[in-house]
Amino acid sequence: MIFTGDLLLYAMTGLVHWWWAANLSIFGVAPNIAFMAALTAAILARPAKAMSYGFFFGVYLDLLGSNIFGAYALTYTLMAYGVYILKRHFDLIGGFSQIIAALMLSMLTMLFYQGLSLVFAKINPLELKAFLVEPFLNAALAPFVFYLFARLKKRFGIL
């Protein structure tokens, strides 16, 4: 039952990410729902499950994109591992710490993805407006996504 709940959560997050990016983007920039779901899963779940969520959300974004396949999967898996290391030293349950973590990790993952693209494909996929706006959109929506996922974990045992 828990595996089915995880699959349903993954599918719903992917659907919300796709719909929001297609319909609610502001000047072509929308918050990265898949990133916030991977970050929230990394905070709430055990390390192996958190890295699995990060990997599969990365694969989802790789399937949506046209750049290097596997770059998002690697980026989000490493981000989930980094959050596992960080949450032993910092309290990531509070809203302010989630906002700061989402802001910083969003910038770091974008820069890491940019570096992978430049090294392996010699293309520049990152737009300046996305780098300047998307981390703040992610940070603003991070506590809401965390609250939603925490409620799902408490009520249904997902994550």
DAQUI-V524944 format. One record per residue. RES is the residue in one letter. PHI is phi in whole degrees, 0 to 359 (NA if undefined). PSI is psi in radians with two decimals (* if undefined). D_CENTER is the distance of its C-alpha to the mean C-alpha in Angstrom with 1 decimal. Layout:
BEGIN
res/phi/psi/d_center
RES/PHI/PSI/D_CENTER
RES/PHI/PSI/D_CENTER
END
This chain:
BEGIN
res/phi/psi/d_center
M/NA/-0.68/24.2
I/293/-0.68/21.0
F/298/-0.70/20.0
T/295/-0.70/20.7
G/296/-0.70/18.6
D/296/-0.74/15.6
L/296/-0.72/16.3
L/295/-0.72/16.8
L/298/-0.74/13.6
Y/297/-0.81/11.7
A/294/-0.75/14.2
M/293/-0.68/14.0
T/295/-0.74/10.3
G/297/-0.70/10.9
L/293/-0.77/14.0
V/295/-0.72/12.8
H/299/-0.83/10.3
W/296/-0.80/13.3
W/295/-0.76/15.8
W/295/-0.77/14.3
A/294/-0.57/14.0
A/279/-0.58/17.5
N/246/-0.45/19.2
L/243/0.34/17.9
S/286/2.52/17.0
I/251/1.96/19.2
F/56/0.61/20.9
G/83/0.14/18.5
V/238/2.29/15.4
A/224/2.73/12.9
P/295/2.59/9.8
N/271/1.64/6.6
I/295/-0.64/6.3
A/295/-0.69/4.3
F/298/-0.80/1.3
M/293/-0.59/3.8
A/293/-0.71/4.9
A/294/-0.71/3.9
L/295/-0.79/5.0
T/295/-0.71/7.7
A/296/-0.64/8.7
A/294/-0.56/9.2
I/284/-0.73/11.3
L/271/-0.59/13.2
A/267/2.99/13.8
R/292/2.82/16.2
P/301/-0.78/15.2
A/294/-0.74/15.9
K/291/-0.66/14.1
A/296/-0.75/11.0
M/290/-0.55/11.2
S/295/-0.80/12.1
Y/301/-0.81/9.2
G/301/-0.76/7.0
F/297/-0.83/9.9
F/287/-0.57/10.4
F/292/-0.60/7.1
G/294/-0.72/8.0
V/297/-0.69/11.5
Y/301/-0.83/10.9
L/293/-0.57/9.8
D/295/-0.65/12.7
L/291/-0.56/14.9
L/284/-0.51/14.3
G/269/3.10/15.0
S/235/0.36/18.3
N/261/-2.66/17.6
I/297/2.17/17.7
F/284/2.23/16.7
G/103/-0.16/14.7
A/290/-0.75/13.3
Y/293/-0.66/9.7
A/299/-0.78/10.4
L/296/-0.77/12.1
T/298/-0.83/9.7
Y/286/-0.52/6.7
T/293/-0.77/9.8
L/293/-0.61/11.3
M/296/-0.73/8.6
A/295/-0.67/8.9
Y/293/-0.71/12.6
G/298/-0.67/12.7
V/294/-0.65/11.5
Y/300/-0.75/14.1
I/293/-0.75/16.7
L/293/-0.66/15.9
K/287/-0.17/16.2
R/283/-0.37/19.6
H/250/-0.41/20.7
F/234/2.63/19.0
D/273/1.91/18.7
L/257/0.28/15.1
I/274/-0.52/16.4
G/288/2.66/17.9
G/297/-0.75/16.6
F/295/-0.73/17.5
S/293/-0.54/15.9
Q/292/-0.68/12.5
I/296/-0.81/13.1
I/294/-0.75/14.2
A/297/-0.74/11.5
A/295/-0.71/8.8
L/296/-0.88/11.4
M/291/-0.80/12.3
L/290/-0.51/9.2
S/295/-0.78/8.0
M/295/-0.76/11.6
L/296/-0.74/11.8
T/292/-0.62/9.1
M/294/-0.73/10.8
L/293/-0.68/14.1
F/295/-0.75/13.6
Y/297/-0.72/12.7
Q/299/-0.76/15.7
G/296/-0.75/17.9
L/299/-0.73/17.3
S/294/-0.70/18.3
L/290/-0.66/21.2
V/287/-0.81/22.5
F/266/-0.57/22.3
A/246/-0.18/22.7
K/56/0.62/24.3
I/235/2.78/22.5
N/247/1.66/20.6
P/276/-0.20/17.7
L/267/2.18/16.4
E/271/2.59/18.3
L/296/-0.70/19.4
K/296/-0.61/18.7
A/292/-0.72/15.0
F/293/-0.57/14.9
L/275/-0.42/17.0
V/250/-0.75/15.6
E/302/-0.72/11.9
P/301/-0.61/11.0
F/287/-0.62/13.6
L/294/-0.72/12.4
N/298/-0.75/8.9
A/294/-0.64/11.1
A/291/-0.57/13.5
L/266/-0.18/11.5
A/300/-0.80/9.7
P/298/-0.61/13.0
F/295/-0.79/13.6
V/295/-0.70/10.5
F/297/-0.77/11.4
Y/300/-0.78/15.0
L/297/-0.81/14.5
F/292/-0.64/12.9
A/295/-0.69/15.5
R/296/-0.73/18.2
L/296/-0.66/17.3
K/293/-0.75/17.4
K/292/-0.72/20.7
R/277/-0.73/22.3
F/247/-0.15/21.5
G/79/0.24/20.4
I/285/2.55/17.1
L/86/*/14.7
END
